[in-house]
Amino acid sequence: MATGPIAGPTGPIVGPADPVIREWIADFVAETLRADTLEQVVTRLDNAIIARIPELRDRDMRRDLTASSRAHALEVLSGLTQDRFDYPVPADAHAFARTIARRGYDVRLLLRVYHLGQEAVIDYMAEVIDQRKLPQDIERSLLLRLFDRTTRWVSTSIEQLTDTYMEERERGLRAALNQRADIVSALLAGSDLEVENASARLGYRLAQRHAALVLWIEDDAAVARFDGDDDAAGLLDRVAARCASALGNGSLLTVPAGATALWAWIGVDEEPADLRGASWPVESPVRMAVGGPAAQVAGFRGAHREAVATRQVAERARPETARVLHYPDVEVAYLAGGDDTAMRALIDRELGALAGPGAHSERLRETLHAYLRARRSPDAAAKMLGVHKNTVRYRIQRIEDLLGHTVEQRGPKLEIALDCVAVYGVRN
């Protein structure tokens, strides 16, 4: 800090080391530190801040703000009489920053408190100086000293308290995430939890119909492109939120299942009973497995079990398999695929010549699959395939020639084999 006069636009300004300045500051500090005066000043500053930030009108928020303001006032006032530039951030100020984080407010609210606090301090000091009718040079020097000190105070406070806020926010998020994961694990394990209490703690209503989702990114090259805020977890969260908004009733529960995987549940209304015809807002490189919908806690658990099973199928399926898979579409493939050798033997035995890798064999398999799912109706199968019904009849005749028996003789097992081939493909 300079010890001599400071040059100003209208002549020399009295320097901060001038005895007149020091004496005035010492008197001001002594007067303000009186208990009754200090409380009046703190109340005035807090009122100015709260007038601009209504969230702080809450009784507990105001109490913590007042404690922080009082502690800051003591530090700043003591520093005005000294030529030091460090302003220790008091414990009450750290406590207030943690309160803001715990209440779920954005860090911008904390920053605004300090900027408004600096404005309020300068306004108060300018008013006090004006009331004392000081000479212009002394008044100017005092204001310069005040502005310098309050700027240093705000900068130091924001730097340290932002770290305190972020640490508390992360601690709270981890605690909430751990609690959510513990409750979900207990539910999936079949624990007998009180539904209303568990719903309140999850922020998700268990007494409704649920669609369970498993979202993941299996393309390592795609994962490697993520960095910073645009990470894989963020993308999966956004996709899950869009699904809840587009196809559910808006309620959503998510639990991270890994760096590139997410479990989610969305609340769905009574209709439709089947979500397979819905258009899911899922884009590359995300893949999704869907279980349910099913109701209540048992449905919450069962739908998730289906979604996990569907993912297992998806990870073994042909590369061209749909981006979104539903459990009913792969249930037979999941059950039959538990023993790959036995499943392949079933396919070879039931499909025979139809199990070949060529395009002609694939076209015949698609026709037979559609025909069986259409309850052996050539008309319905033709609509599904987009061909003429006579084309279906001709292909079914050709299929029976290749199989060496009629479709009716082995219909159920043929359909199981075709379900498996539709997902896992044939041997090359």
Secondary structure, DSSP 4 states (H G I P E B T S, - for coil): ---SPEEETTEEEPPTTSHHHHHHHHHHHHHHTSHHHHHHHHHHHHHHHHHH-GGGGSHHHHHHHHHHHHHHHHHHHHHHTS-----PPPHHHHHHHHHHHHTT--HHHHHHHHHHHHHHHHHHHHHHHHHTT--HHHHHHHHHHHHHHHHHHHHHHHHHHHHHHHHHHHHHHHHHHHHHHHHHHHHHTT----HHHHHHHHTS-SSSEEEEEEEEE--HHHHHT-BTTB-HHHHHHHHHHHHHHHHSSS-EEEEEEETTEEEEEEEE-S--S--TTS-----TTEEEEEEEEEEHHHHHHHHHHHHHHHHHHHHHS-TTS-SEEEHHHHHHHHHHTTSHHHHHHHHHHHHGGGG-SSHHHHHHHHHHHHHHHTTT-HHHHHHHHTS-HHHHHHHHHHHHHHHTS-GGGGHHHHHHHHHHHHHH----
